[in-house]
Amino acid sequence: MSNLSAQQPVLQATQLIKRYGHVTALDGADFDLYPGEILAVIGDNGAGKSSLIKALSGALVPDAGEIRLDGERVEFKSPMDARNAGIETVYQNLAVSPSLNIADNLFLGREKRRPGILGSVFRMLDRKAMHNEARTKLSELGLLTIQNINQAVETLSGGQRQGVAVARSAAFARHVVIMDEPTAALGVKESRKVLNLIKEVRDRGLSVVLISHNMPHVFEVADRIHIHRLGKRIAVIKPNTHSMSDAVAIMTGALNPEDHPSCTANA
């Protein structure tokens, strides 16, 4: 991650604007995510980081500005558009179906059909293929603690459910995985597993956007930290050049990022 300025961002946003009446959620927001990095996005409540992430994941259409994926301009009208483009999002509420089993959750909305007439005419699902592929995906991500992929998700622990959601995103993402507060409702042990999972997703070649309020987690796994304030990116810092106190001070406005020589837009 040493020479990012020479690389083309895998996902980039420029001067995004989003207004709701007299309220400005995005006020010329910029964003850069580079290949093979974990970029943390932090900001106080009301800073606009959720609106930024929604714009990048297709859940919100900005009023102005542009988004580029691998250098090509894209316009996401829905989350499905972003998914079709190779951007997967793990939402804070996980968006899993508790009553379905693990394999069915992994392929929810992307079910495989049986080959031949059974699939094309009778629309029969190829459950064996989905179960085999689900087991392979879970094994690749080191989720071998889940022994029975036929068990309902509601029987899993919080960390295991998060693992299923991450595995689903990693299985289908081609470019970017966005994770919204993935450790917010987890204990110490399960949080550790999820943090390792985030690193594993990055090591498999995907770029990761991590939205989190947990500063120790952010500073442990992030390559760079995007700080959002008052509807825009106020600074980009690195864990090896700034402290957690610096990050909080910049985030709250107590420290001017220009006063720190390592704060740049492409740190």
PyMOL commands that set and color helices and strands:
alter all, ss='L'
color gray80, all
select helices_A, chain A and resi 4-6+49-56+79-84+102-106+117-120+127-140+153-155+158-172+188-203+215-221+244-252+257-259
alter helices_A, ss='H'
color red, helices_A
select strands_A, chain A and resi 11-20+23-33+38-43+64-69+72-74+87-90+176-180+207-211+224-229+232-237
alter strands_A, ss='S'
color yellow, strands_A
deselect
rebuild
show_as cartoon
